[in-house]
């Protein structure tokens, strides 16, 4: 026993040196205005609450449907694809992880842009995948050629992009999927807030995976539900590597009820888009650079009272807002992000409070 | 585009040839007596239902606590360990998967006994881990020497065993954990139905991981909650490889309420043990060989009316029960299991129906 090594050294070497993903700060006490994790400011559909309350009962003793068959059918139906093309995950993060695990390793590189969803490099780190990072330019135009030329066999592409909110046209995405020698994952976490979705491309390509989440537009971040739409052969691969009961009974119930209430979805998504567009304008009126957003978030480059922008300015506002109990997200360490703040679109009260705090900050500067 | 290969060929080669885990059959229509997946025949605590109904509401729009901190504390407390030693998973299957992923690969072998939980080889297949399978003998005595001598760096050991229900002493387990050069996972899915738990060993060994589930004793298979108790260094490794929001809000709520109602747990576990012991005796009175069970399942070797046992006999009863809408589990293909049926312990009505069907089968033979 005495000669046994420290227990963490039994882990694979790349796991030992790994750093865990840092999710946005989740305060435990109330009183915070949370505009840092792109949650929906509105509650889920009342029909979801009803369905959940009905489902709470003795049947929780039973395992869930292992394939989430009814929910696969429902998400396929609203997207106009066959149910054999749908897959359900414990959040779309679960699906991104399964894709990384099935399709990448040290020889099969995974590619993604910078900036994009900061989870991809973490998933590649866990898998010990080779990685290719393709930088956007400041314009955030789709870097089509470097993506097509890169050595990756699986590509993760957030569309609309996070953290910028910038959207992409299906014409460009079609060129990407058609020309890429491997799997293209279009991560559509924010697609319900966008002008277009890439779903229409599914009928033309077997190497396209579209991932979606119930965490943003459906207001169900707490339930952990995501889905993928893709070729049945990819669904088959995902079914091999997933946990056999990856989605619980109540999550399946919530997902079904949420999908069934499309008018509620439209109403809250419409409201969020309105708030977003209004607020983008408000920040631009301050003279700030703000990307056009097709998501429920705003990526804005603050200017201080003297008209300066930069990492210090962005950080100063971030800290000031925190002192006002308003949480937004700041991404340090890269010129494309470190002069910006990412602000999730809240409800009117939250956005008003944010505006007032920004005014206060401008006066204090 | 035309020269692109079939899409599943982009997957890693070992994934392409993988076969998915087959969970026990989950009938979609009602009317079945389900004694095939070791679910609890009794509903979860009324306090769990209450807590869940209270938690269904606007807060589902928010992400869950990423670390499930309150539930870590609760499971640590009932087991008398520090909360830094606890980890929560989306079912204990999630944790077994994370352990496989962190601690095994083609060079770091995973070991397990035969028979044991049939998920381990599947998880190793996904990970492409080297494997060592140590067979039990018919006596099902702990094969201590081969386990200690094997080349694995992580060992999965189901205690009490599934599918046999056989329990093991902490004296033997202590010798195993003390002498093993690697991580020993004691999978205590059924420990609440057993005479002993290995928790007392945790204070002596940093290479011990105990996994538990809410799916059996707590009647919450539908909620997907499991936990691990282990050294904080192992918790740290698991935190690196898990999904950042692996356990949803309602699962955390259900787990907390279930743990808080220990008197309900004791009552239903007591009832199940009573039914189990009664039924083991009943089957032995038929002249069948039945292992002593410390789980909520019975592993019994049926004899037909002429006194014969064997794979055909076990299969014949399995099929007959199915025709009577009673589901049990049959494990073909190995001499240690293929003459047996695994019967989950149901409530009195279910067990009576099973008895009557067995009598019918004996008369039909």
Contacts between the chains, C-beta under 8 A, distances in Angstrom:
chain1	res1	chain2	res2	distance
A	1	B	178	5.4
A	1	B	179	7.6
A	4	B	181	6.4
A	4	B	207	6.7
A	6	B	206	7.8
A	6	B	233	7.0
A	7	B	183	7.0
A	7	B	206	4.5
A	7	B	207	5.2
A	7	B	231	5.7
A	7	B	233	5.1
A	7	B	234	5.9
A	8	B	233	4.6
A	8	B	234	7.2
A	8	B	236	6.9
A	8	B	237	5.7
A	10	B	103	5.6
A	10	B	108	7.6
A	10	B	153	5.6
A	10	B	154	7.0
A	10	B	182	5.5
A	10	B	183	5.4
A	10	B	207	7.3
A	11	B	102	4.9
A	11	B	103	5.6
A	11	B	237	5.1
A	12	B	102	6.6
A	12	B	103	7.2
A	12	B	104	7.9
A	12	B	105	5.6
A	12	B	108	6.8
A	15	B	101	8.0
A	15	B	102	5.0
A	15	B	237	6.4
A	15	B	240	6.3
A	15	B	241	6.4
A	16	B	237	7.8
A	18	B	240	4.7
A	18	B	241	7.5
A	19	B	240	7.4
A	20	B	239	5.6
A	20	B	240	4.7
A	20	B	244	7.6
A	21	B	244	4.9
A	23	B	63	7.1
A	23	B	66	5.1
A	23	B	244	4.7
A	23	B	245	6.9
A	24	B	63	7.9
A	26	B	62	7.9
A	26	B	63	6.3
A	26	B	65	6.2
A	26	B	66	6.4
A	28	B	65	7.4
A	34	B	62	7.3
A	37	B	63	5.8
A	39	B	61	5.6
A	39	B	62	5.5
A	39	B	63	6.6
A	40	B	61	5.0
A	41	B	61	7.5
A	42	B	61	7.0
A	43	B	57	7.1
A	43	B	58	3.6
A	43	B	60	7.4
A	43	B	61	5.8
A	44	B	58	7.6
A	44	B	60	5.4
A	44	B	61	6.1
A	48	B	60	7.5
A	49	B	56	5.3
A	49	B	57	6.4
A	49	B	60	8.0
A	52	B	52	7.9
A	52	B	56	4.5
A	52	B	250	7.7
A	53	B	53	5.5
A	53	B	56	5.5
A	56	B	49	5.3
A	56	B	52	4.5
A	56	B	53	5.5
A	56	B	56	7.3
A	57	B	43	7.1
A	57	B	49	6.4
A	58	B	43	3.6
A	58	B	44	7.6
A	59	B	222	6.5
A	60	B	43	7.4
A	60	B	44	5.4
A	60	B	48	7.5
A	60	B	49	8.0
A	60	B	219	7.0
A	60	B	220	5.7
A	60	B	221	7.6
A	60	B	222	4.2
A	60	B	223	5.8
A	60	B	254	7.5
A	61	B	39	5.5
A	61	B	40	5.0
A	61	B	41	7.5
A	61	B	42	7.0
A	61	B	43	5.8
A	61	B	44	6.2
A	61	B	219	4.0
A	61	B	220	7.0
A	61	B	221	6.2
A	61	B	222	6.8
A	62	B	26	7.8
A	62	B	34	7.3
A	62	B	39	5.5
A	62	B	221	5.8
A	62	B	222	5.5
A	63	B	23	7.1
A	63	B	24	7.9
A	63	B	26	6.2
A	63	B	37	5.8
A	63	B	39	6.6
A	63	B	215	7.2
A	63	B	221	4.5
A	63	B	222	6.4
A	64	B	221	7.8
A	64	B	222	5.4
A	64	B	224	7.4
A	65	B	26	6.2
A	65	B	28	7.4
A	66	B	23	5.0
A	66	B	26	6.4
A	90	B	90	5.7
A	90	B	224	7.9
A	90	B	243	7.0
A	90	B	246	7.1
A	90	B	248	7.9
A	91	B	243	7.0
A	91	B	245	6.1
A	93	B	243	5.3
A	93	B	244	7.0
A	93	B	245	6.8
A	94	B	243	6.0
A	97	B	243	6.3
A	101	B	126	7.2
A	102	B	11	4.9
A	102	B	12	6.6
A	102	B	15	5.0
A	103	B	10	5.5
A	103	B	11	5.6
A	103	B	12	7.2
A	104	B	12	7.9
A	105	B	12	5.6
A	108	B	10	7.6
A	108	B	12	6.8
A	119	B	244	7.7
A	126	B	101	7.2
A	126	B	240	7.3
A	126	B	241	5.2
A	153	B	10	5.6
A	154	B	10	7.0
A	178	B	1	5.4
A	179	B	1	7.6
A	181	B	4	6.4
A	182	B	10	5.5
A	183	B	7	7.0
A	183	B	10	5.4
A	206	B	6	7.8
A	206	B	7	4.5
A	207	B	4	6.6
A	207	B	7	5.2
A	207	B	10	7.3
A	215	B	63	7.2
A	219	B	60	7.0
A	219	B	61	4.0
A	220	B	60	5.7
A	220	B	61	7.0
A	221	B	60	7.6
A	221	B	61	6.1
A	221	B	62	5.8
A	221	B	63	4.5
A	221	B	64	7.8
A	221	B	245	7.8
A	222	B	59	6.5
A	222	B	60	4.2
A	222	B	61	6.8
A	222	B	62	5.6
A	222	B	63	6.5
A	222	B	64	5.4
A	222	B	248	6.0
A	222	B	249	3.6
A	222	B	250	7.3
A	223	B	60	5.8
A	223	B	248	5.3
A	223	B	249	7.0
A	223	B	250	7.0
A	224	B	64	7.4
A	224	B	90	7.9
A	224	B	245	6.1
A	224	B	246	7.9
A	224	B	247	7.8
A	224	B	248	4.2
A	231	B	7	5.6
A	233	B	6	7.0
A	233	B	7	5.1
A	233	B	8	4.6
A	234	B	7	5.9
A	234	B	8	7.2
A	236	B	8	6.9
A	237	B	8	5.6
A	237	B	11	5.1
A	237	B	15	6.4
A	237	B	16	7.8
A	239	B	20	5.6
A	240	B	15	6.3
A	240	B	18	4.7
A	240	B	19	7.4
A	240	B	20	4.7
A	240	B	126	7.3
A	241	B	15	6.4
A	241	B	18	7.5
A	241	B	126	5.2
A	243	B	90	7.0
A	243	B	91	7.0
A	243	B	93	5.3
A	243	B	94	6.0
A	243	B	97	6.3
A	244	B	20	7.6
A	244	B	21	4.9
A	244	B	23	4.6
A	244	B	93	6.9
A	244	B	119	7.6
A	245	B	23	6.9
A	245	B	91	6.1
A	245	B	93	6.8
A	245	B	221	7.8
A	245	B	224	6.1
A	246	B	90	7.1
A	246	B	224	7.9
A	247	B	224	7.8
A	248	B	90	7.9
A	248	B	222	6.0
A	248	B	223	5.3
A	248	B	224	4.2
A	248	B	248	7.1
A	248	B	250	8.0
A	248	B	251	6.4
A	249	B	222	3.6
A	249	B	223	7.0
A	250	B	52	7.7
A	250	B	222	7.3
A	250	B	223	7.0
A	250	B	248	8.0
A	250	B	250	5.4
A	251	B	248	6.4
A	254	B	60	7.5
